[in-house]
Amino acid sequence: MPTPPGLASFRAGIAAGSQTVMVSSAVYSRIDPAGPAVFSRAVVTDLLRRRLGYSGVVVSDDLGAAKAVADTPAGRRATRFLQAGGDLVLCADPSLVATMTSGLVEAAADASFATTLAASAGRVDRLVSRVGG
């Protein structure tokens, strides 16, 4: 299937071995008009992981101070990102980290989400091992 012109740089980066991809908090209305890409399974899992074949670490845009995600309660932001297929949450507002962490811990009581969380942690651990962290 041909790559739409806007995705050619992502395909090239993946082919070149990119170890991380950042997902924006922008809304891509032609892909998923329902909300920001960081919360979109259509963007992160269906497009990036399945269609483009990316298997590395997906990093969020800022989920702390960004106005694009302000309507989502802080305790749900990290959870929604991981549910969309993301792995590593960035938060520019340190005062929200504990709330986001609590949200992840609470969501991990669900076995399905715990599996998602473990898969994300595994991708991040493998990246850290490769880069010598």
N, C-alpha and C positions, 0 to 999 in steps of 0.2 A: 504494500500500500504506500503511495507517495506521501512524503512528509509535507504538511502544509508549510508555506514559507516561514511563518512565525516560529516554527519548531525546529528548523534546520540547525540553528546554533546549539539547541539542546541535544539533538541527535549527534552532532559532531563532538560535543563535549563528552557525551557518554561513550562514544566510539574511541575517544582519546584517553579514556580511563578515569574520568572525573570520579573522585571518591565522595564528594558531597554535592548536593544540589539544594539551593535555597528556593523555597516557595514563597511567593509574594502574598501580601494580604489584599491585593487588588481583586476585584470581581471581574472575571472573564465571562461576560454574559453569553457568549456564543458556545461556551463549554458548560458552564454551570451558573445560571443567573441567580441562584438561590443565596449566594453569599460569598465571602472571601475565599480565595483559592486555598489558603492554609486550612480551611475547614471542609474542603471539598474532596470527597472520595472520587468524584469524576475527574478531578485534576490530578491528585496525588497518586491514587492507586490505578485508576483505569487508564489515564493518559500517560503519566510519567513511568509508572512501574510496568504496566502491562503492554501498552501500545509501543512505548519507546524502549522497553526492556531494561529500565534502570533498576539495579539491585543494591545500590549503595545507600549511604545515609542521606535522608531528606531532612533538611534543617528548615525551621520556620523563620519567617520574617519576625520582627518584634511582636510578641504577644502581650507585652506589658503596657507600654505607653501609647501604642498605635491607635489612632482614632478609628481605624477600619474595623477593629475588633472590640471596641468599647461597649457595644450592646450585648456582648456575651459575658456572662458573669466570670470573673477571674478564675474561679475554681473549676470552670468548665473549659477554659481555653486550651490548656495542655491536653486534656482528655479528648476534646474534639479534634485536635491536630493529629494525635496518635490514631484515633479512629479513622481519620481520612487516609492514613498510611504513612504519616510522618514519623520521625525518630527523635530528633533533638530540638528541644524548645529553646528559643532565645527570648529573654525577658529583660527589657531595658529599665524596668521598675523593680528594684530589688525588694521593695515592700510587698510585692505580689507573689514572690517565689514560694513562700510557705503555703499560701492559699492554693496555688497551682499544684504543689506537691501533695497537699492533702486531698485535692480533687483526684489526683492519679491513684493515691492509696485507696481512697473510697471506691473508685471505679474498678480497681483490681480485685475487689471482692467478687466480681462477676468473672467466671472462668474464661469466657470468651475474650474479655478485655485483658485479663491476666496473660493470656496467650499472645495477644497483640503486643502488650508491654514487653514481654520476654523476647519476642522477635526483634523489636526495636532496640532493646538493650543489647542483644547479641550483635546487631549490625554496628552499633556504636562501639562496643568492646572490640570487635574485629578491626574497626578503623583505628582506634587508639593503639592496638597492637602493631598495626602496620606502620603508623607514623612515629612510634616510639614513645608514646605518652606513658 
